[in-house]
């Protein structure tokens, strides 16, 4: 059963089961973030097979997941598979915009909740972590940060560049941004991140393992915190982060700037609010001439709890596909449409089975790619996982 005319390219397909259990929702978004040809080695909007990888914008975020679900739905249908529950595929749009226009997953929730109602959803957000060519963790995303952006602006009357003034809008803004760059939000662990570091500390070795054990101890060593903070994947797990992503200023080569502004993108830990983070930014900037404007955004969601059936199936298949690797809960430092599903009462788990190097994250960046081996391996993993969860 397929409905493709829902809104702006959203698609919902259903493989009918016996109805003994509530459905599982299989989710992926089919929009991608912008890419510029001049920034890439290859054309970002042409799929290129090279050196054991598929290159192209969206290959990892989130075309792999969409492809895997479509291929597996075709396989199950061709096999005549009759699961104990309906399997509902949702390919939705505007995830990269945070669905701010209400045309993607939020539109489906509002207008067609009956088509997507499920016991839980499997979505992007957690994959197989690889380091130095070795898989070491299979992540199950149960929580995610809240993305919140702020515009920082400085203004003045400007003037002729031949007569510089002390209150230069660009300098004032840059000075404030430098203070923000040096600031670190305090470390704060939640149930998901604490469990993650407790578990990953048992598979890591040496100083890194010791630092992770210190992190989850009653009195963490500041030096251990500092070392973990130097590694972006771990720093993003232990604190709220804010980073400047865009910069604009001035209007002519020979005129003093009347306006300078910067976009600061924050990823806020669950339980913290945008208002609290804005207040902290104001204190760090320490300059009343820098105005802060909140970019409208949705709120976050409470973490999902892994049930025994899902957790057991993941553990069993992880041992089969990646011997010696542990499955562990993770928090996505970015945001997914899973937050909308959680808020609508559908527990959602980010779990792709896609293996990738944690220190070579190219989603949203130059030369995004996915390992060909990892792609087909991840597809087969999801095929077997859903069947394990659906019986029949």
Protein Blocks (a to p, Z undefined) as FASTA:
>chain_A
ZZfklnghiacdddddehlaccddddddfbdcdddfklpmbdfkbccdeehiacdehklm
omkmmmmmmmmmmmmmmnopacfbdcdddddehklnoomnopmmmmmmmmmmmmmgcfbd
cdehiacddeehiafbdcddfbdcdddddddddddebiafklccfklfklmmmmmmmmmm
mpccdddddfklmmmmmmmmmmmgcjllmmmmmmmmmbdcfklmmmmmmpmklmmmmpcc
dddfbdcedjbfkbccfbdcddddddddehiafklmmmmmmmmnopaklccddddddddd
ddddddfklmmmmmmmmmmmmghiacdddddfbdcfklmmmmnopacdddehpacdfklc
fghiahiacdfklmmmmmmmmmmmmmmmngZZ
